[in-house]
Amino acid sequence: MRVFLLGFALVLLSFGAARADGKQQVRYIGIHPIAASAGGGFCYIEGPHVHIYPVDKLQYRDHRGYKHFVGDPVAYGYDGPKHAYKGHHPIHVDVVVGDDDPDEEFCYIDGPHYHYFEPADGPEFKVAGDAYFYVADPPKVYVDARPAMIGINAVYKPLVYTRPVITVDAPVGWIGARAEFVTPVVVAPAVVAPVVVAPAVGIGVDVRIPVPSVRVDVGVGVPGVIVRDHRAPMKHKKHKGRKW
């Protein structure tokens, strides 16, 4: 708590200086990547501090007015202590930053990745192969935010860095193996469009359409009978007149 208060005092001082310069300040708490527009690299300040560049909503969460990084720090050059996770999981930000204001957020990174912190104590996680697996039932806030937040994976897909290698089977109850939380792959049925052949200039086109033959079979329980509509001409007999 003393570290938090000291950091907060430094934030107030720097915030006043920034206002005098006319620059927009963003308050951060915890370590995080430095924006490419500010030179890149990594900021290792753990307490509250400020920068003059904004953050994205996929890799940062708001913690009482401060931005806290919940992505994989190794992807941005972090070389400090790290812990392996696999799949989505909660982050107790209050435990990470060391304050007394409970705040649970979620990481939506698929597959193996790193964080610089361990999870909070409790039955939510199981360890297998030196990695943490989330095995509890996620709350509604996780489910509601998931469609938007899984976009974080598109951010990490082009980044080239060494992720943790996890070869063990996931423990029972792992969220990544539960059907309701696995994004289904939807394959649309193939639609065959009609082929229209237009005659090209100088090329003869002969289109032949086969005419189907029609046969009508009538009969119930007996062989079919071919019905033909042909009538034989009637023959008229000549009658001789009767004599009276």
WOZI-V848038 format. One line per field, one symbol per residue. phi: phi as a letter, one per 20 degrees, with the letter a starting at -180 (. if undefined). psi: psi as a letter, one per 40 degrees, with the letter a starting at -180 (. if undefined). burial: # if it has 16 or more other ideal C-beta (glycine too) atoms within 10 Angstrom, else .. A space follows every 50 residues. Layout:
phi = ???
psi = ???
burial = ???
This chain:
phi = .fffffffffffffffffffemeedcecbnfafegffdomncedfeefbc cdceceeedcceclndedfdeefffdnfcegbceccnfafceffffencd dgbddcedffmfadcecefffqefdcdbmmcececeefffffffeggeff fffffegefdaeefdcdeffffngffdegfddffeedfffdeffedddfe fncfcddddfefedcddcqdmcgfdfedecdfffdeeeeefeed
psi = ddddddddddddddddddddeeihihhihiiiihideeeaahhehdahii ifiiiiedeiihgfeihhheahddeeehfaiihiihaiiihgddddefaf ghhhiihfhiaiiiieiiiiiiediihhffihhheihiidddddedddde eddddedehhihiihheiiiihehdeehdeehhihhhiihhhiihhhhhi hehhhhhhhhhiihhhhhiheiiihhhhghhiihhhihhiihh.
burial = ...#..#...#..#...#......#########.#......##..##### #...#..####.#..###########.#...#.##############.#. ..#.######.######.#....###..#.#####..#...#......#. .#...#......##.#...#...##......................... ............................................
